[in-house]
Amino acid sequence: MSQQHTQPSPWWTPSLHADRRPILLARGRIEARLRDYLASRDFLMIDPPGLQRSPGNETHLHAFGTVMIGNDGVGSPMYLHTSPEFTMKKLLAAGELRIASLGHVWRNRERSALHHPEFTMLEWYRAGEAYGAVIDDCLVMLRLAAEATNAKVLRFRERECDPFIEAERLSVVDAFARYAGIDLLATMDGEGVTDGEKLAGQMQALGLAVPEDRSWSYLFSLVLTEKVEPKLGIGRVTVLDRYPAAEAALARRAGDDRRVSERFELYACGVELANGFGELTDAAEQRRRFAGEMAEKARIYGERYPLDEDFLAALELMPEASGVALGFDRLVMLATGAPRIEAVLWAPVAQ
């Protein structure tokens, strides 16, 4: 006997849209609050293009590729950006001081309750200001989102977080010690050069499973995801600060300890909401990092993305700055208590 399979109703079904509409209207109120906040602090909203020659150069970020065909019929590979970061830093080099962007970005190989292949990112930069300033921005925005929905707490499933009380400030090193029993500094030298076998040894001593891939970065991400992140932002917001230099991405090293960097991530209800930097402006160092990231990407995934040479050239002119990217859809989720990211999107991408 053949089995009947019923497909779920699409989001545009009138009854489903009616159920979703209150959350979508709340999304609009949150957006208005955040735009007002940025405008009141003299941020200029800019509109970066999504189509780029390089989508970003981080190992585990995957882009959507396409081909741009010229008038001569010759095609050139292009990508949808995974972040507007390169464009915005070029504008800082051009002389802009406070800029923000609220728009769509694309990341391939990502779909879950908290991930969507096309999502909305709020990204902003403060030229000449330390990264504590953008941390403060983030904390204000969480409160504004809760106020826009009359929420006393942020919520993701069974987890709650009060954005109105003082946030917890926690270094990555302290977080690994507290929640995983791991001494991260013992797995790197004084310059922050990492040793995957030392990290694997600590994991084994604690009875943690160690995969075949023993690269330090992979093991770090594994412990962070499985042991640390679920404990962050429970009850109150957590600012997870001072990432190891090996995980600095586009952040500069901390002035007081070369083993760590001026990078933070913001957590509420165990959910990562934002990723921010005291921005690196050393083009040679950034090129070395990109090359290392792309070599690792080629090793793991068999592909690599081109470097944005314009971006590296612009770093020579870029002033000291701080910047942060915040997942706007996730913030709406937590402010409305939605259980999945599709619930807060006007039109989710088809499966």
Steps between C-alpha positions, in 0.01 A plus 500: 500500500642840407540740789351847472739784580353839584721802454492770768313813402730776368551823692269692265195296599262766643440315828873445561581859411235621743666295776845634411399861447526622864865392509568666165348824624715475812799460270416836345476667841838363602656620176357849553643516855847397385499741207395784732779410742763508226365824353507666843871422519580638155545172317460518124302209356674370190391250235783261409471278191448130557700398192874480567820357352579350841227394743731496803798287592411296808547124494150394598296768325355373173380731224253483214691533174382636167644632172491862384493513120642810337388672182758291314332179619794403721410383849674583827438313827314705762347428840220621723664646808493323836533841668522863383825535697742553211285771341442680829868508588575647159257779591686554828818532292316753283437717805164397646496498881182325614324271255241224526330256266184293543465258214509149366806274501535144370671196651496158341496168688305663783142408589361427847274651764755785528645504147354601165678518162386860454465714811513858623811643660537829683862612481647827622838668552641778718821657369744612769316319781592194707295186464343548841281760326342246264455256789298771674299553180412132493377498859277800435357337188401187690304714744339696217389177331340376822326834553363494145321171575416576866712199598636476854759244389652368180409137435617210285297189569551414870783754554450855624722808528430837662650775279421770758753384761877541483664274243761240591848569358692176452825428315518197272782359714288528817195356323693190387635450851159542663281298265740250340783468752755591232803728538517663158813702570688175563430404136681800350836675528571859592422621147169313489625218275274206574563128559213270406653197671515682832134593471410144397692368802301718740175390338592133534600545864151640564333213320392714204481339157785605272436475124751391241556861392718632781565847366487748787239718332264209439532372857451854634177540303380157611544575871357850460187371328436196719617607846518877521237669284195326655599653839533859377235768531288300743317735734700798379690600187858372463772694320754232407820700454871472413495216249829315444716670238466189282126575483534876461359508143518873414571624854829639628692335783448625853757757606575325829521136383592385150334164560154656483317752282250784517214280388173441682175315444168580663277221637145488630310178582797296374466666158780696335360837395800713402868481408716808537860619474750762585584512130831385356651760265829321424457391137800264503375320809148480357636352177688234699184412690290477184760277335498270801121488508477417130766230529296340778182536294668323210618222733156441651257590220709487183433863402625850566380854430704781345635780716348845465807697401308828515413426862861424592611822330230696685629375836807717447272805521245373751504676840491320835141384544264261671224306327239234557254284308173403666259232378180703477271200442636326810439811707138506380470131588612559857287812547186322376572151637488345151640144494646508146650764277242441223231629737647852492569522124242657271574246228729208590720348230344176368653177628 
